[in-house]
Amino acid sequence: MAAAGMRFCRECNNMLYPKENKVTKVLEFACRNCFHSEEVEERCIYVNEIVKDTRTQLEIIPEDITDDPTLQRNPQVPCPECGNEGAAFIRSHDGGKDSTLSLIWVCLHYECRYRWIE
């Protein structure tokens, strides 16, 4: 299979766009300038790979955690960044094969709000 990428018109060198030929029910690349079209040989015209690793990407907003009074807190947990004591935490799946639970901690110190996983 050929790699998906940009294609250009043989007639006028403008970009070709994927388009369905409604008569023949075939996927084509068509030029919007000179209306030249060619049939798509491969079946994949675009690949979007999403890789998400929750161990390294903490997609939480610290203010949402520290300002939420319903979340659990531990006033004795020291922050590895600033050394102040006090952190709020939530539980999160790590997304791996074992599907284990991790704790995402957020420092309660207003100027720090460092995040870490345990």
C-alpha angles and dihedrals in degrees: 000000000000119000116264112246146130118308129202132210116258090213105049106003094240120136119278119226128204112256137166117240098222094198098052095025091229130135113244140176108235134189115230092203107050098010093237111156137186132190118256110246097191123053097223116074099161135025122194112184115190117195117184123182110182091191091070103024115062104191096188130109109235092214090058090056101041095043095047108097092193095066122095118259136190114203092194100056110107119222111240090214106047102011094232117136122241131068139174120218143196130192120242137177112243092218094231130128092270091050092213125173120250130192117233109204127198122193112240094212106114097224096043113038090167116179127217139164125232 
